Amino acid sequence: MRILSVALVMVLGCSMISPAQAFLGLGKKKEDRVSIGDSNARTHLETELTIGDLMAFAETVTNKMLASPRLSGWASKPPRLILGSLVNNTDNPNLRVNDMYDRIVEVMFNSNVARIVDASAENFDYIVKSEISSNRQYGEGGKQLVEYVMTFKLFSVEGELQGQWSDRLNLVQNKRKLW
């Protein structure tokens, strides 16, 4: 313990700050500090989706579907519903579509509007196919616009389209020279 204390004093002594200052982060430069941000703010440093965006997309489109007049009759007798895999048609192959899919399942399940069954089920009433896509454009001065679209399509067992719901998110980035 004494060796650890001596080592800590030597390290902190070299940096010319007290142990209390080091613990509180007072010896750091202003630009090195980290602060807690508002998790609902969904600020962006890049034109890529954050986990907050992904969850908001999943919730928004799911809730649009659940609020649809087309599904109003489901409350009396919830149908069996297969939620197909979320297809990623964006230019980002690393998009966390599994997290989005899990959020969609959670919102649908907790709504009690439908009974969620596995994709391998042979007895179901409807299937929901979902997709997220993107379109990236570049403008003057390095300005970049990325439009993300998430779409749900509800099909009957016979393959007939029963409804479609979507949401959009546009992210704009102005490239600035750093020197």
Phi and psi in degrees as a GROMACS rama.xvg file:
@    title "Ramachandran Plot"
@    xaxis  label "Phi"
@    yaxis  label "Psi"
@TYPE xy
-66.0675  -38.2632  ARG-2
-63.7188  -41.6443  ILE-3
-62.5604  -41.593  LEU-4
-64.7119  -42.6227  SER-5
-64.6193  -43.1139  VAL-6
-62.9502  -41.0694  ALA-7
-63.9125  -43.2595  LEU-8
-64.1162  -39.1041  VAL-9
-65.5085  -44.3586  MET-10
-65.6284  -46.7967  VAL-11
-70.1431  -33.4715  LEU-12
-63.7191  -37.9064  GLY-13
-66.0343  -29.4604  CYS-14
-90.6327  -2.54485  SER-15
64.3531  31.6613  MET-16
-130.618  153.956  ILE-17
-78.3142  160.988  SER-18
-57.4991  -37.3882  PRO-19
-65.0136  -41.9735  ALA-20
-62.9702  -40.8093  GLN-21
-63.2622  -44.4681  ALA-22
-62.2404  -41.3682  PHE-23
-81.9876  -5.90791  LEU-24
77.8866  18.8658  GLY-25
-78.7798  -15.7452  LEU-26
-87.0367  -4.4497  GLY-27
-83.4588  154.323  LYS-28
-69.2944  153.312  LYS-29
-55.493  -40.1812  LYS-30
-73.3578  -10.1344  GLU-31
-90.7844  -9.1319  ASP-32
-77.7143  150.759  ARG-33
-117.681  137.751  VAL-34
-124.057  159.784  SER-35
-83.9725  128.167  ILE-36
-99.7138  165.69  GLY-37
-72.3016  118.035  ASP-38
-68.209  -16.2704  SER-39
-90.5383  -9.16804  ASN-40
-71.4791  -32.6151  ALA-41
52.1299  47.5195  ARG-42
-73.7908  154.458  THR-43
-128.216  140.893  HIS-44
-103.964  -18.4123  LEU-45
-133.3  173.931  GLU-46
-92.1388  34.9577  THR-47
-108.453  152.108  GLU-48
-73.8828  140.561  LEU-49
-93.6497  169.758  THR-50
-62.6061  -33.2615  ILE-51
-62.8144  -40.6966  GLY-52
-62.9247  -43.9616  ASP-53
-61.9978  -44.4766  LEU-54
-67.4344  -39.3965  MET-55
-65.0259  -42.0824  ALA-56
-57.447  -51.0972  PHE-57
-58.5347  -47.1576  ALA-58
-66.826  -44.7559  GLU-59
-61.5407  -49.4921  THR-60
-69.3402  -38.3384  VAL-61
-62.3777  -44.7687  THR-62
-67.8277  -33.6276  ASN-63
-61.4196  -43.3594  LYS-64
-64.0057  -47.0447  MET-65
-63.9287  -30.395  LEU-66
-86.1081  -3.14793  ALA-67
-67.0734  139.564  SER-68
-59.3819  -25.3343  PRO-69
-61.4075  -30.2179  ARG-70
-99.2731  3.07141  LEU-71
-60.6152  -31.0507  SER-72
-78.0139  -8.48986  GLY-73
-71.0877  -23.1371  TRP-74
-61.2257  -36.4777  ALA-75
-72.5038  -36.7328  SER-76
-142.479  89.3746  LYS-77
-58.3172  124.382  PRO-78
-77.3089  164.9  PRO-79
-84.9223  128.347  ARG-80
-127.426  130.349  LEU-81
-99.574  127.087  ILE-82
-98.391  105.182  LEU-83
-65.5286  162.585  GLY-84
-59.6819  143.033  SER-85
-75.1925  122.745  LEU-86
-89.9901  130.639  VAL-87
-97.9173  104.379  ASN-88
-111.197  33.7798  ASN-89
-93.6666  175.81  THR-90
-86.8069  10.2468  ASP-91
-116.341  99.8208  ASN-92
-68.9164  -12.2846  PRO-93
-96.4183  10.5195  ASN-94
-59.5724  138.273  LEU-95
-82.4866  66.1013  ARG-96
-67.1815  -27.0092  VAL-97
-64.5105  -37.9907  ASN-98
-65.6571  -41.248  ASP-99
-63.7979  -45.6906  MET-100
-58.6696  -44.8869  TYR-101
-60.9399  -38.2542  ASP-102
-68.009  -39.7591  ARG-103
-60.7872  -47.282  ILE-104
-59.404  -45.1421  VAL-105
-60.9131  -46.767  GLU-106
-65.2222  -44.3395  VAL-107
-63.2219  -47.1976  MET-108
-61.192  -45.5896  PHE-109
-72.2005  -13.9996  ASN-110
-76.49  -21.9351  SER-111
60.0187  20.2109  ASN-112
-85.9047  -29.2656  VAL-113
-141.147  159.035  ALA-114
-98.9068  121.336  ARG-115
-84.9264  126.174  ILE-116
-119.97  157.216  VAL-117
-67.2206  152.647  ASP-118
-61.3911  -20.1162  ALA-119
-85.9308  -3.79448  SER-120
-63.1415  141.852  ALA-121
-96.722  -14.7843  GLU-122
-118.212  104.797  ASN-123
-150.808  165.03  PHE-124
-104.429  -35.9614  ASP-125
-143.283  159.537  TYR-126
-131.365  138.511  ILE-127
-108.182  123.917  VAL-128
-104.994  131.702  LYS-129
-127.545  152.21  SER-130
-150.381  145.249  GLU-131
-123.277  131.927  ILE-132
-132.886  166.722  SER-133
-142.591  156.647  SER-134
-136.739  119.983  ASN-135
-109.868  129.297  ARG-136
-128.799  149.438  GLN-137
-120.633  136.675  TYR-138
-117.927  -168.76  GLY-139
-62.4227  146.538  GLU-140
68.4802  20.4818  GLY-141
80.6272  9.11757  GLY-142
-64.9768  134.376  LYS-143
-124.846  133.524  GLN-144
-123.062  128.493  LEU-145
-124.172  123.128  VAL-146
-106.571  123.501  GLU-147
-105.623  138.909  TYR-148
-131.67  131.351  VAL-149
-115.954  131.122  MET-150
-131.193  138.143  THR-151
-114.082  138.913  PHE-152
-127.058  128.677  LYS-153
-102.688  123.761  LEU-154
-118.849  145.817  PHE-155
-78.0155  172.516  SER-156
-58.3331  -33.3639  VAL-157
-77.8187  -5.5344  GLU-158
92.6993  8.50084  GLY-159
-82.6791  131.908  GLU-160
-65.3847  124.762  LEU-161
-106.51  -17.9497  GLN-162
177.853  159.317  GLY-163
-145.819  136.406  GLN-164
-137.507  145.082  TRP-165
-150.1  167.908  SER-166
-147.151  154.582  ASP-167
-126.601  150.937  ARG-168
-140.806  123.448  LEU-169
-106.912  128.715  ASN-170
-116.76  128.781  LEU-171
-118.789  134.037  VAL-172
-129.48  130.104  GLN-173
-99.9074  118.323  ASN-174
-76.4727  130.855  LYS-175
-122.866  146.023  ARG-176
-73.6499  137.446  LYS-177
-91.7705  -6.26527  LEU-178
